[in-house]
Amino acid sequence: MKQFILFIAFSLIFSGCQNKKEKDFENASSSINQKDFARHLSILSSDAYQGRKPMTRGEDSTVNYIKAEFEKMKLEPAFGNSFYQNVPLVNIISTPSDMTVNTKKGKLTFKNVDNFVAFTEQITEKVGVENAKLVFAGYGIVAPEYNWNDYKGLNVKGKVVVVLVNDPGFATGDITLFKGKAMTYYGRWTYKYEEAARHGAAGCIIIHEDAAAAYPWSVVTSSNGSSMHLQAKNKHADTCVLEAWMTKDAAQTLFANCGRDYLTDKGRACIRGFKPIDLDATISITLNNKLRFGVSKNVGAILPGTDRKDECVIYSAHWDHLGIGKPINGDSIYNGAADNASGVASMLEIAKAYSNLKIKPDRSVLFIAFTAEESGLLGSQYYVKNPSFPLSKTVADINFDIMTFWGKMKDVTLISYGESELDKSVAKAAKKQDRYVIQDPFPEHGSFFRADHFWFARVGVPVVYGSGYYDQREKGKGYARKKLLEYTTLHYHRPSDEYNPAIHDLSGAIEDTQLFFNVGYVLTNESAFPKWYDSSPWKKIRDISNSR
């Protein structure tokens, strides 16, 4: 009887603690509100912040604002005694000559921007190729797990390879090729350049097609010849001298002048066992580069945990956008309201909610705003090489990039769906809001590889990336699809990505922010680590990390 009474007493105490903790969470979650979210969004995407390009006055304003907000919340610096992590960058502004190609039918001259865009990662004032042989290497993929090798038996040292963007499964619709229409990392432009360099190619030219790349030619040209890279002791001498994109029209002209048919050869490239094609042509191009070295900043803060403070859950968002660029309709400031002032606003609101908790979580929480995402996920790449917490002790990264401005949604579209047990965590939180979780309806866009969470996946840390954008609660899927298409075609990476309180409805963004606060809050109070599914390519990396 005595034991029973003790059990009842313990149960009542435990129940009381749980109720107190739940009420504390609910109060903190309710502090996430539209007024504060809109304030962050309005300020960060204002003209005064000049499009938030790294290593500009716009950066100074942005990182100072985020730091000041962290200080208001009484959070601790994430990088020793500093809220800033210095990220050494180099901005390479390339001015290419015409691209000349000598073919069977004579000399072709391609014009910068109209026909091609060219860059280099090599940190030097002048690079180029002269009379380098051209080879069509299909998709430029070496993927043993898919029994695919476009470089088999091919010597490309000193040559320039021409490759297709995306995967062969996308072009054919064949679900037995790679992941069908869903892009894998092998389909990303970054991989194409990496693989060409591994084989010693002097250059790599990717043929652009809107659907396969998932964005129009205007996005490719929006950089105005400027590219940013992490500084490196070897000055990136292990990369291709030439990294370029070419329009589909230019590629068709090139192939025709080489006595080939582009569409026919593209079809051949989709067949396993494809043999690379010597185009019997040579290419020459020179890039004159202006180099600007500098330091940009990641901005981070920590809420220390209580019982397991050496373990952390990360909330992340990139603060940068494209700065001041080519005017469109008289506007040259690329404000980046949705991309990604909105993501920073969500992260700051969640940081505020955690700071309002009276009962602090067991695990630490790291809030970090990354630089240079638009330049190739550079800030997150630098962080995972120089982390504040060991990667083996990093529970998960919950990343925000482009929150929607068209009201409450029924769906939670997870770009990271199908990769880890975090799917279940999101589904539980979504159910509380009477919402459902779906996988990316447009996997061919390769969105999983295009935001900062990807670097965490690459080092084995489970990730969450998504938001509601597929099924508007009142107006349905058709309306949501219309708004998404409107954003991607008219506003993405353009000066018109601005916040207008008269037409934008932030209620859905607030609901998403509260949902992901819930997801992370549960993770910070658990002892288990979420696992990658066996089918995920990142599982092996995590297993190796945990075994050390």
C-alpha positions in Angstrom: 0.0 0.0 0.0 2.8 2.3 0.9 4.5 1.7 -2.5 1.2 2.3 -4.3 0.8 5.7 -2.5 4.4 6.6 -3.4 3.7 5.6 -7.0 0.5 7.8 -7.1 2.4 10.7 -5.5 5.2 10.4 -8.0 2.8 10.2 -10.9 1.0 13.4 -9.8 4.3 15.2 -9.5 5.4 14.0 -12.9 2.0 14.9 -14.4 2.2 18.4 -12.9 5.7 18.9 -14.3 4.6 17.8 -17.7 1.6 20.1 -17.6 3.8 23.0 -16.5 6.2 22.3 -19.4 3.4 22.0 -21.9 2.0 25.3 -20.8 5.5 26.9 -21.0 5.9 25.6 -24.5 2.4 26.9 -25.6 3.2 30.4 -24.1 6.5 30.5 -26.0 4.9 29.3 -29.2 2.2 32.0 -29.0 5.0 34.7 -28.8 5.7 33.9 -32.5 3.6 36.6 -34.1 2.9 38.3 -37.4 3.8 41.8 -36.2 7.4 40.9 -35.2 7.8 38.7 -38.2 6.7 41.5 -40.5 9.1 43.9 -38.8 12.1 41.7 -39.4 11.0 41.1 -43.0 10.4 44.7 -43.8 13.7 45.9 -42.4 15.9 43.2 -43.9 14.3 43.5 -47.4 14.2 47.3 -47.4 16.2 49.3 -50.0 18.4 50.6 -47.2 19.9 47.1 -46.9 20.9 47.1 -50.6 19.9 43.5 -51.4 22.2 42.1 -48.6 25.1 41.1 -50.8 28.2 39.8 -48.9 31.1 42.1 -48.4 29.0 45.3 -49.0 27.4 47.9 -46.8 24.3 45.8 -47.1 26.1 43.0 -45.3 27.1 45.4 -42.5 23.6 46.5 -41.9 22.2 42.9 -42.1 24.6 41.2 -39.7 24.5 44.0 -37.2 20.7 43.8 -37.2 20.7 40.0 -36.6 23.3 40.3 -33.9 21.4 43.0 -32.1 18.2 40.9 -32.1 20.1 37.9 -30.6 21.5 40.3 -27.9 18.0 41.5 -27.1 17.0 37.9 -26.5 20.0 37.5 -24.1 21.4 34.6 -26.2 25.0 33.7 -26.0 27.5 34.1 -28.8 28.0 31.0 -30.9 31.6 31.5 -31.8 33.6 31.9 -28.7 33.0 35.4 -27.5 31.6 36.5 -30.8 28.2 36.3 -32.6 30.2 36.4 -35.8 32.1 33.7 -37.6 34.5 35.2 -40.2 34.2 33.5 -43.6 37.1 34.4 -45.9 35.8 34.9 -49.4 37.1 36.0 -52.8 34.8 37.7 -55.3 35.9 36.9 -58.9 34.4 39.3 -61.5 35.1 37.6 -64.8 35.1 39.4 -68.2 35.1 36.7 -70.8 36.2 37.1 -74.4 34.0 35.7 -77.2 33.9 32.0 -77.1 35.3 30.7 -80.5 34.9 27.2 -81.7 36.6 25.8 -84.8 34.4 23.1 -86.3 34.2 21.0 -89.5 32.0 23.7 -91.0 34.1 26.6 -90.0 34.5 29.0 -87.1 31.7 29.8 -84.6 31.7 32.8 -82.4 29.5 32.8 -79.3 28.7 36.0 -77.3 28.8 36.3 -73.5 25.4 36.4 -71.9 23.5 36.0 -75.2 25.0 32.5 -75.8 27.0 31.5 -72.8 28.1 32.5 -69.3 31.6 31.7 -68.1 33.3 31.6 -64.7 36.3 30.3 -63.0 37.0 29.2 -59.4 40.7 29.6 -59.8 42.0 32.6 -58.0 44.1 34.3 -60.6 43.7 37.4 -62.8 43.6 35.6 -66.1 42.7 32.1 -67.2 41.6 30.5 -70.4 41.8 27.6 -72.8 43.2 27.8 -76.3 42.3 25.3 -79.0 41.2 22.7 -76.4 39.4 19.7 -77.8 35.6 19.5 -77.2 34.0 16.2 -76.0 30.3 15.6 -75.4 30.3 13.5 -72.1 26.5 13.0 -71.9 25.4 13.9 -68.3 29.0 13.9 -67.0 28.1 11.4 -64.3 30.0 8.7 -62.5 27.6 6.9 -60.2 28.5 3.3 -59.4 25.3 2.7 -57.4 23.3 3.3 -60.6 25.8 1.4 -62.8 26.6 4.6 -64.7 29.9 6.1 -65.9 30.0 8.7 -68.6 33.7 9.0 -68.3 34.5 5.3 -68.7 37.6 4.9 -70.9 37.6 8.7 -71.6 40.8 10.8 -71.2 39.7 14.4 -70.8 42.9 15.9 -69.5 43.3 19.3 -71.0 40.0 19.0 -72.9 36.6 20.8 -72.4 33.6 18.5 -71.7 30.1 19.5 -72.8 27.4 18.0 -70.5 23.7 18.0 -69.9 22.1 19.3 -66.8 19.9 17.1 -64.5 19.8 13.3 -64.7 18.9 10.9 -67.5 15.7 9.8 -65.6 14.3 13.3 -65.9 14.7 13.5 -69.7 13.2 10.0 -70.3 10.7 9.7 -67.5 12.1 6.2 -67.0 11.7 5.5 -63.2 14.5 2.8 -63.5 17.1 5.4 -64.3 18.5 7.0 -61.2 15.4 8.3 -59.3 13.2 8.9 -62.3 12.1 12.5 -62.6 13.5 13.3 -59.1 16.9 15.0 -59.4 19.8 13.5 -57.5 23.0 15.3 -56.6 24.5 13.9 -59.8 22.1 16.2 -61.7 23.3 19.5 -60.1 25.6 21.9 -61.9 28.0 21.9 -58.9 28.5 18.1 -59.3 29.1 18.4 -63.0 32.0 20.8 -62.5 33.4 18.8 -59.6 33.4 15.5 -61.6 34.9 17.1 -64.7 37.7 18.5 -62.5 38.3 15.1 -60.9 39.0 13.7 -64.4 41.4 16.5 -65.2 39.3 18.4 -67.7 40.4 22.0 -68.5 36.8 23.1 -68.7 33.1 22.0 -68.4 30.2 23.6 -70.3 26.7 22.7 -69.1 23.9 23.0 -71.6 21.0 25.0 -70.1 17.4 24.0 -70.6 14.7 25.7 -68.5 12.9 22.6 -67.4 15.9 20.5 -66.7 17.7 23.3 -64.8 14.5 24.3 -63.0 15.1 28.0 -63.8 15.3 30.2 -66.8 18.4 31.6 -68.5 17.8 34.9 -66.8 18.7 33.3 -63.5 22.0 32.1 -64.9 22.9 35.5 -66.2 21.8 37.5 -63.1 25.3 37.2 -61.5 26.7 39.7 -64.1 30.0 37.7 -64.3 30.5 37.8 -60.6 31.1 34.7 -58.6 32.1 34.2 -54.9 34.2 31.4 -53.5 35.9 30.4 -50.2 39.5 31.4 -50.1 41.9 28.5 -50.5 45.6 28.0 -50.0 45.9 26.2 -53.4 43.8 29.0 -55.1 41.4 26.3 -56.2 44.0 25.0 -58.7 42.2 21.6 -58.5 39.1 23.0 -60.2 38.4 23.4 -63.9 39.9 26.5 -65.5 36.6 27.1 -67.2 33.1 26.6 -65.8 30.4 27.7 -68.1 26.8 27.4 -69.2 25.6 27.5 -72.8 22.1 28.1 -74.1 20.2 25.2 -75.8 20.1 27.2 -79.0 23.9 27.7 -78.9 24.4 24.0 -78.2 22.2 23.1 -81.2 24.3 25.3 -83.4 27.5 23.8 -82.0 26.4 20.3 -82.6 25.1 21.0 -86.1 28.4 22.6 -87.1 30.2 19.5 -85.8 28.1 17.3 -88.1 25.9 16.1 -85.2 22.3 16.4 -84.2 21.8 17.7 -80.6 18.5 16.0 -79.9 19.7 12.7 -81.2 22.9 12.8 -79.2 21.0 13.9 -76.1 18.8 10.8 -76.5 21.8 8.6 -76.8 23.2 10.1 -73.6 20.1 8.7 -71.7 21.0 5.1 -72.5 23.2 3.2 -70.1 26.5 2.4 -71.7 26.6 5.7 -73.6 30.0 6.3 -75.2 31.3 9.9 -75.1 31.4 11.7 -78.5 34.5 13.5 -79.8 33.0 16.6 -81.4 36.1 17.0 -83.6 36.2 20.7 -82.6 38.4 23.0 -80.6 37.5 25.9 -78.3 39.3 29.0 -77.2 38.2 31.6 -74.6 40.0 33.9 -72.1 38.6 35.2 -68.8 40.1 38.4 -67.4 39.4 38.5 -63.7 39.1 41.2 -61.0 39.8 39.7 -57.6 38.4 41.2 -54.4 39.4 39.5 -51.2 37.4 40.0 -48.1 35.7 38.5 -45.0 32.0 37.9 -44.7 30.1 36.7 -41.6 27.9 34.0 -40.4 25.9 35.2 -37.5 25.1 32.8 -34.7 23.8 32.6 -31.1 23.3 29.8 -28.6 20.7 29.0 -26.0 22.6 26.6 -23.8 21.0 23.4 -22.8 20.6 22.1 -19.2 21.3 18.4 -19.1 23.0 17.8 -22.5 24.4 21.2 -23.4 27.1 19.6 -25.5 24.4 18.4 -28.0 22.6 20.9 -30.2 19.7 21.4 -32.5 20.3 24.0 -35.2 17.9 26.4 -36.8 19.4 28.1 -39.9 18.6 30.5 -42.7 20.8 32.4 -45.1 20.8 36.2 -44.7 22.3 37.1 -48.1 20.8 37.9 -51.5 22.1 39.4 -54.8 22.7 43.0 -53.9 22.5 45.7 -56.5 22.4 44.4 -60.1 21.0 44.8 -63.5 17.9 47.1 -63.4 14.6 45.5 -64.3 11.7 48.0 -64.8 13.9 50.7 -63.3 14.7 48.8 -60.1 18.2 47.6 -59.5 18.0 46.5 -55.8 17.4 42.8 -55.5 15.7 43.0 -52.1 15.1 39.2 -51.5 12.1 39.5 -49.3 11.0 35.9 -49.7 14.5 34.8 -50.5 15.5 34.9 -47.8 14.6 37.8 -45.4 11.5 35.6 -44.7 13.7 32.7 -43.6 15.7 34.9 -41.3 12.5 36.3 -39.8 11.3 32.8 -39.1 14.6 31.9 -37.4 14.5 35.1 -35.3 10.9 34.4 -34.2 11.9 30.9 -33.1 14.9 32.2 -31.3 12.6 34.6 -29.5 10.2 31.8 -28.5 13.1 29.7 -27.1 14.4 32.8 -25.1 10.9 33.1 -23.7 10.8 29.6 -22.2 10.9 29.5 -18.5 11.9 25.9 -18.5 15.0 25.7 -20.7 15.5 22.7 -23.0 17.8 19.8 -22.2 19.9 20.2 -25.4 21.5 23.5 -26.6 19.9 25.3 -29.5 22.1 27.0 -32.1 20.6 29.8 -34.3 22.7 30.6 -37.3 22.3 33.0 -40.3 24.6 32.0 -43.1 26.4 34.2 -45.6 26.9 33.5 -49.4 24.2 30.9 -49.9 23.4 32.5 -53.2 27.1 32.0 -54.2 27.0 28.2 -53.7 26.1 27.6 -50.0 29.5 28.9 -48.9 28.6 30.1 -45.4 27.2 26.7 -44.5 30.1 24.9 -46.1 32.5 26.9 -44.0 30.5 26.3 -40.8 30.5 22.5 -41.2 34.3 22.6 -41.6 34.5 24.9 -38.5 31.5 23.9 -36.3 30.6 25.3 -32.9 29.4 21.9 -31.8 30.9 18.5 -33.0 28.9 17.2 -35.9 28.5 13.9 -34.1 26.7 15.9 -31.4 24.6 17.9 -33.8 21.1 16.4 -33.6 19.6 18.0 -36.7 19.5 21.1 -38.8 16.1 22.8 -39.4 16.6 25.2 -42.3 14.4 28.0 -43.6 14.6 29.3 -47.1 11.7 31.2 -48.8 8.6 31.2 -46.7 5.3 31.7 -48.6 3.3 34.9 -48.5 -0.1 33.6 -49.6 -1.9 32.6 -46.4 -2.4 29.4 -44.4 -1.8 26.1 -46.0 -3.2 22.6 -45.4 0.1 21.0 -46.5 3.6 20.9 -45.1 5.7 20.1 -48.1 9.0 18.5 -47.0 11.8 18.9 -49.5 13.7 16.6 -47.1 10.9 14.0 -47.1 12.0 10.3 -47.2 15.5 10.8 -45.9 15.2 10.5 -42.1 13.0 9.8 -39.1 12.5 13.6 -38.9 9.6 13.1 -41.3 7.7 11.6 -38.3 8.5 14.5 -36.1 7.1 17.0 -38.7 4.0 14.8 -39.2 3.2 14.9 -35.5 3.6 18.7 -35.3 1.5 19.1 -38.5 -1.3 17.0 -37.1 -1.7 19.4 -34.2 -2.4 22.1 -36.8 -4.8 19.9 -38.8 -2.3 19.7 -41.6 -0.7 16.9 -43.7 2.8 16.2 -44.8 3.7 15.6 -48.4 7.0 15.0 -50.3 8.3 17.5 -52.8 5.8 17.5 -55.7 8.5 18.9 -58.0 11.5 16.6 -57.3 13.0 17.3 -60.7 13.9 20.8 -59.5 16.6 19.4 -57.2 15.6 21.7 -54.4 17.1 19.4 -51.7 20.6 20.3 -53.1 20.0 24.1 -53.4 19.8 25.3 -49.8 22.1 25.4 -46.8 20.8 22.3 -45.1 22.5 20.3 -47.9 25.9 20.8 -46.4 24.7 19.3 -43.1 23.4 16.3 -45.0 26.7 16.0 -46.8 28.5 15.6 -43.4 25.8 13.2 -42.0 23.6 15.5 -39.9 19.8 14.8 -40.4 17.9 17.8 -41.9 14.5 19.3 -42.1 13.7 21.6 -45.0 10.2 22.6 -46.1 7.1 24.7 -45.7 3.5 24.9 -46.8 3.1 25.9 -50.4 1.1 23.3 -52.2 -2.5 23.4 -50.9 -3.9 26.8 -49.7 -6.4 26.2 -46.8 -9.2 28.3 -48.3 -8.5 28.5 -52.0 -7.0 25.1 -52.7 -4.2 23.6 -54.7 -4.9 25.5 -57.9 -4.5 28.8 -56.2 -1.3 27.7 -54.5 0.1 26.5 -57.7 -0.7 29.8 -59.4 1.0 31.8 -56.6 4.1 29.6 -56.7 4.4 29.9 -60.5 3.9 33.7 -60.2 6.8 33.9 -57.7 9.2 31.7 -59.5 8.6 33.3 -63.0 8.2 36.9 -62.0 10.0 37.5 -58.7 12.6 34.9 -57.9 16.0 36.4 -58.1 14.6 39.7 -59.4 14.2 43.2 -57.8 10.5 42.6 -57.5 11.0 40.1 -54.7 9.7 42.7 -52.2 7.4 42.6 -49.3 4.1 44.4 -49.7 1.8 44.3 -46.6 -1.2 45.3 -48.7 -1.1 42.1 -50.8 1.0 39.6 -48.9 -0.6 37.3 -46.3 2.0 36.2 -43.7 -0.4 33.9 -41.7 0.9 30.8 -43.3 4.5 31.7 -42.6 3.6 32.2 -39.0 2.0 28.8 -38.8 5.0 27.2 -40.4 7.3 28.9 -38.0 5.3 27.7 -35.0 5.3 24.2 -36.5 9.0 24.0 -36.8 9.5 25.5 -33.3 7.4 22.5 -32.1 9.6 20.1 -34.1 12.8 21.4 -32.7 11.5 21.8 -29.1 10.7 18.1 -29.0 14.2 17.3 -30.3 15.9 19.5 -27.7 14.2 17.5 -24.9 14.7 14.0 -26.2 17.8 11.8 -25.6 17.7 9.9 -28.9 19.2 11.1 -32.1 17.0 10.9 -35.3 18.3 8.4 -37.8 18.7 8.5 -41.5 16.7 5.9 -43.4 18.7 3.0 -44.8 17.8 4.2 -48.3 19.4 7.6 -47.7 22.9 8.2 -49.2 23.8 10.2 -46.1 23.3 7.3 -43.6 26.8 5.9 -44.1 28.4 9.3 -43.3 26.5 9.6 -40.0 27.3 6.0 -39.0 31.1 6.7 -39.6 30.8 10.0 -37.6 29.1 8.2 -34.7 31.7 5.3 -34.6 34.6 7.7 -34.1 
